[in-house]
Amino acid sequence: MKICFIIHDVTSRGGTERAQAALVNALSARGESISVWSMYSTRRTLEFSLAESVKVSYGLRKPLPFFLDYPWLICAFAIHVFRLRPRWIVCTGANRMIIAALAAFIPGVKVAIWEKFPVSNSVTRPRGRLARRLGAALASVIVTLTEFDKNLYAALYAPAGTLTRIPNIVHSPGASGAIRRKEILAMGNLSREKGFDLLLEAWALAISRLPDWTLRIVGDGKLRDSLVRHASNLGIRQRVIFSPFSDDPFSLYSECGIFVLSSRFDCLPGVLIEAMTCGAPCISFDCPNGPREIIRNGVNGILVPAEQVDALADAMVKLGENPLLCQRLGNAARARSVSKTYSEPRVAARWHEVLYGQMQSAKKPVTSVAADRAARSRAV
């Protein structure tokens, strides 16, 4: 079966691009004919490797102001789909539906929306509302990452019969057996929604009670300089390490003493799942809306009220002062089948059910394509 994914920028280094690479490689390993059409290509190489059989095409190098590029991209993608004639277009992110709207009318082509961001964010954003209304009218299936988003989508935009929940694939080697350091780890794009400013404020409250601990923030983004200044203004700069994205995040998960997710909103945080499968004791804001579907508070992690800095500081101190509690939560996180829920075979099988209906595909056997076994990145 031919499947064409459309994404904003396949060369970016973010959670969406990482999740798409994992799914594309998994479906390719099952014998599907996969292609990726990227609206933009702001970098010269792919940040996440794709299988050699996956064909990548591009629209423009970078966006034009005021969405002047959209009419051209809509037509260019429609021409691409007309020539390729895929069975499915998968919009990686609901906003891609705007670009795919014309292509959706090509005979024999079906559209799936792979919702990548909290649906609640679209309520106040005209482009998000437009994309989801187009999806409700034109898409054959809408895939959400969480049950909460599935229900909210049904209430706001689409009939429940077109909706299904499929989580992202999360690869993890599991616990490494490394000795855990007195280090609080946070990871993600350095952007406002990730809430690293709130994390710094919580660390400023907790730091005096955890004299041997350090906070490490791993990531890149436009707010890096601002966050460094914020740490300095709070008087905690010497106890905060800012590190770029790592090609081996699992060693960081396996060695940290505590992992913290401080997002203001997050659909299904892959970093939290990865940290849990590595046995890290985890704390997360109970933000809209993914963490509450991953963490059972007090059982395999700790949830604190969203954006409440005092509560986050108290939770960090509670774990930092109680190594036995850290061990119990970490062991429970690793043992409660989190890794199985987000495993490649299980997630790829669910996508097959969606794309084929309930029919089985008599193609290649299911194989795992962990990131380190995928083909190396190709130049744009």
C-alpha positions in Angstrom: 0.0 0.0 0.0 1.2 3.5 -0.8 1.1 5.9 2.1 2.2 9.5 1.8 2.9 11.5 5.0 2.8 15.3 4.9 4.7 17.2 7.6 5.7 20.8 8.3 9.5 20.3 8.2 11.0 16.8 8.2 14.4 18.2 8.9 13.5 19.7 12.3 14.6 18.1 15.5 11.4 17.9 17.6 9.0 15.3 19.1 6.7 15.4 16.0 9.6 14.6 13.6 11.0 11.9 15.9 7.6 10.3 16.2 7.0 10.4 12.5 10.4 8.8 11.8 9.6 5.9 14.1 6.2 5.3 12.6 7.5 5.6 9.0 10.3 3.2 9.6 8.0 0.7 11.3 5.5 0.8 8.5 8.3 0.5 5.9 9.6 -2.6 7.7 6.1 -4.1 7.2 6.4 -3.8 3.5 4.4 -0.6 2.9 5.5 1.9 0.2 6.1 5.0 2.3 6.9 8.6 1.1 7.2 11.8 3.0 6.3 15.2 1.6 7.8 18.1 3.7 6.4 21.6 3.3 9.8 23.0 4.2 13.4 22.0 4.6 15.2 24.5 6.8 18.1 22.2 7.4 20.3 20.4 4.9 20.1 16.9 6.6 17.5 14.9 8.3 17.7 15.0 12.1 16.1 11.6 12.5 17.1 8.8 10.2 14.6 7.2 7.8 14.8 3.8 6.1 16.4 3.8 2.6 13.1 2.8 1.0 11.4 6.0 2.2 11.2 8.7 -0.4 11.4 12.3 0.8 10.2 15.3 -1.2 10.1 19.0 -0.4 7.9 22.0 -1.1 9.9 25.2 -0.1 13.1 25.9 1.7 11.5 28.1 4.3 8.1 29.7 5.0 7.1 33.0 3.4 5.5 35.8 5.5 1.8 36.1 6.0 1.1 32.5 4.6 1.9 33.6 1.1 3.4 30.2 0.5 0.2 28.3 1.3 -1.6 28.6 -2.2 1.6 27.3 -3.9 2.0 24.5 -1.4 -1.6 23.4 -1.7 -1.2 23.1 -5.5 2.2 21.6 -5.3 1.1 18.9 -2.9 -2.0 18.1 -4.9 0.1 17.6 -8.0 2.5 15.4 -6.0 -0.4 13.2 -4.8 -2.0 13.1 -8.3 1.3 11.7 -9.7 2.0 9.4 -6.8 -1.6 8.1 -6.3 -1.1 6.9 -2.7 -3.9 5.0 -1.0 -3.6 7.2 2.1 -2.4 10.7 2.9 -1.4 11.0 6.6 -1.3 14.5 7.8 1.3 14.7 10.6 -0.4 17.4 12.6 -3.9 18.7 12.0 -2.7 21.9 10.4 -1.3 20.0 7.5 -5.0 19.3 6.5 -5.1 22.9 5.1 -2.3 22.0 2.6 -3.9 18.5 1.9 -7.4 19.8 1.3 -7.2 19.9 -2.5 -5.4 16.6 -2.7 -8.2 15.0 -0.6 -10.5 15.3 -3.7 -8.3 13.1 -5.9 -10.2 9.9 -6.6 -9.0 6.8 -4.7 -7.1 8.8 -2.1 -8.1 8.7 1.6 -6.9 11.1 4.3 -5.9 10.4 7.9 -5.2 13.2 10.4 -2.5 12.3 13.0 -3.3 14.8 15.7 0.0 15.9 17.3 -1.0 18.7 19.7 -3.6 19.1 22.4 -7.0 19.7 20.7 -7.8 22.3 23.4 -5.1 24.6 22.0 -7.1 24.9 18.7 -10.1 26.5 20.4 -8.5 30.0 20.5 -6.5 29.6 17.2 -8.4 30.3 13.9 -6.0 28.2 11.8 -6.3 25.3 14.2 -10.1 25.5 14.1 -10.1 25.7 10.3 -7.8 22.7 10.0 -9.8 20.5 12.3 -13.1 21.5 10.6 -11.6 20.6 7.3 -10.5 17.3 8.8 -13.9 16.5 10.1 -15.4 17.1 6.6 -12.7 15.4 4.5 -10.7 12.9 6.6 -11.7 9.2 6.7 -10.0 8.8 10.1 -8.6 11.0 12.8 -5.9 9.6 15.1 -5.3 11.2 18.5 -2.6 10.4 21.0 -4.7 10.4 24.1 -8.2 9.4 25.1 -8.9 12.9 26.4 -8.2 14.4 23.0 -10.3 11.8 21.3 -13.3 12.7 23.4 -12.7 16.4 23.1 -12.3 16.1 19.3 -15.7 14.3 19.1 -17.3 17.0 21.2 -15.9 19.9 19.2 -15.3 18.8 15.6 -15.8 15.3 14.3 -18.2 12.4 14.7 -16.9 9.7 17.1 -17.0 7.1 14.4 -14.0 8.7 12.6 -11.8 8.9 15.7 -9.4 6.5 17.2 -6.5 6.7 19.7 -3.1 5.4 18.9 -0.1 6.5 20.9 3.4 7.2 19.5 6.1 4.6 19.2 8.6 5.0 22.0 11.9 3.2 21.8 13.8 2.5 25.0 16.6 0.2 26.0 15.3 0.0 29.6 17.3 0.5 32.7 21.1 0.4 32.3 22.0 -0.4 35.8 24.0 2.8 36.1 24.4 4.5 39.5 22.0 7.4 39.6 23.4 10.8 40.2 22.0 13.5 42.4 20.7 15.3 39.3 17.3 16.4 38.3 16.8 16.1 34.6 14.5 17.9 32.2 14.5 17.6 28.4 12.7 19.2 25.5 12.6 22.1 23.1 13.4 25.4 24.9 10.1 26.9 24.2 7.4 28.5 26.3 5.0 25.5 26.3 7.7 23.3 27.9 7.6 25.5 31.1 11.4 25.5 31.8 11.0 29.0 33.3 8.5 27.4 35.9 11.0 24.6 36.5 13.8 27.1 37.3 11.5 29.0 39.7 10.6 25.7 41.4 14.3 24.8 41.6 15.1 28.1 43.2 12.6 27.2 46.0 13.9 23.7 46.4 17.7 24.3 46.0 18.5 25.0 49.7 16.9 21.7 50.8 18.8 19.7 48.2 22.4 21.0 48.6 24.1 18.1 46.8 21.7 18.1 43.8 22.0 19.8 40.4 19.4 20.6 37.7 20.2 19.7 34.1 18.1 21.0 31.3 18.7 19.3 27.9 17.5 20.9 24.7 17.8 23.6 22.1 15.5 26.4 21.2 14.9 30.1 20.9 14.5 30.7 24.6 17.9 29.3 25.6 19.5 32.8 26.4 16.3 33.9 28.1 16.3 30.8 30.4 20.0 31.3 31.2 19.3 34.9 32.2 16.3 33.7 34.3 18.5 31.3 36.2 21.0 34.0 36.8 18.3 36.4 38.1 17.1 33.7 40.4 20.6 33.3 41.8 20.8 29.6 40.9 22.9 29.7 37.7 25.8 27.8 39.3 23.5 24.9 40.1 21.9 24.6 36.6 23.5 22.9 33.6 22.2 23.7 30.2 23.1 21.0 27.7 22.2 20.6 24.0 20.1 17.8 22.7 21.9 14.5 23.1 22.1 11.7 20.6 22.0 9.3 23.6 19.2 10.5 25.8 18.7 7.1 27.4 22.0 7.2 29.2 20.8 10.5 30.8 17.5 9.0 31.8 19.2 6.0 33.3 21.7 8.1 35.3 19.5 10.9 36.6 18.2 10.9 40.1 14.8 12.5 39.2 13.1 13.3 35.9 10.8 16.3 35.7 8.3 17.3 33.0 7.3 21.0 33.6 5.2 21.5 30.4 2.3 24.0 30.4 0.6 21.7 27.9 1.8 18.5 26.2 -0.2 16.0 24.2 1.7 12.7 24.9 5.2 13.5 26.2 7.7 11.0 24.7 10.5 12.1 27.0 8.4 11.2 30.1 7.6 7.7 28.7 11.3 7.2 27.8 12.4 8.2 31.3 9.9 5.9 32.9 10.9 2.9 30.8 14.5 3.6 32.0 13.4 3.4 35.6 13.7 7.1 36.4 11.5 8.4 39.2 9.3 11.0 37.5 7.5 14.1 38.5 5.2 15.9 36.0 2.8 18.8 36.0 -0.8 17.5 35.5 -1.0 19.6 32.4 -3.4 19.2 29.5 -3.5 16.4 28.9 -1.0 13.5 28.3 0.8 13.0 31.7 -2.4 11.9 33.5 -2.8 9.0 31.0 0.8 7.9 31.7 1.4 8.5 35.4 -0.6 7.0 38.2 0.0 9.5 41.0 1.9 8.0 43.9 2.2 4.6 42.1 4.6 5.0 39.2 5.3 8.7 39.4 4.1 12.0 40.9 1.6 14.4 39.4 1.4 17.9 40.7 -1.1 20.6 39.8 -0.4 22.3 36.5 1.9 25.4 36.7 2.0 25.3 40.5 5.6 26.1 41.2 5.4 25.5 44.9 3.9 22.1 44.5 6.7 21.2 42.0 9.4 22.3 44.4 7.9 20.3 47.2 7.7 17.2 45.0 11.4 17.5 44.0 12.4 17.9 47.7 10.2 14.9 48.7 12.0 12.6 46.2 15.4 14.1 46.7 15.2 13.4 50.4 13.8 9.9 50.1 15.9 7.5 48.0 13.7 4.6 48.9 10.6 6.4 47.4 12.7 7.2 44.3 13.5 3.5 43.9 9.9 2.4 44.4 8.5 4.8 41.9 11.3 4.1 39.4 10.8 0.3 39.6 7.0 0.7 39.3 7.4 2.9 36.2 9.5 0.3 34.5 7.4 -2.6 35.6 3.9 -1.4 34.8 4.1 -2.3 31.1 4.7 1.3 30.0 7.2 0.2 27.4 4.8 -2.5 26.0 2.0 0.0 25.6 4.2 2.2 23.4 6.2 -0.6 21.7 6.8 -0.5 18.0 5.0 -3.8 17.1 1.9 -2.8 19.1 1.6 0.7 17.7 2.4 -0.4 14.1 -0.3 -3.1 14.4 -2.9 -0.5 15.4 -2.0 1.7 12.4 -2.4 -1.4 10.2 -5.9 -1.9 11.6 -6.8 1.7 10.8 -5.3 1.8 7.3 -6.5 -1.7 6.3 -9.7 -1.7 8.2 -9.6 -5.0 10.0 -7.8 -6.8 7.1 -4.5 -8.5 7.7 -1.6 -7.6 5.4 0.2 -10.6 3.9 3.5 -8.8 3.6 6.7 -8.8 5.5 6.6 -10.1 9.1 6.6 -7.5 11.8 10.1 -6.4 12.7 11.4 -3.8 15.1 13.3 -0.9 13.6 14.9 0.8 16.6 16.4 4.1 15.8 19.9 2.9 16.0 19.2 0.3 13.2 17.4 2.7 10.8 19.4 3.8 7.8 21.6 6.9 8.2 20.2 10.3 7.3 20.2 11.4 3.7 21.1 14.9 2.5 18.3 17.1 1.4 
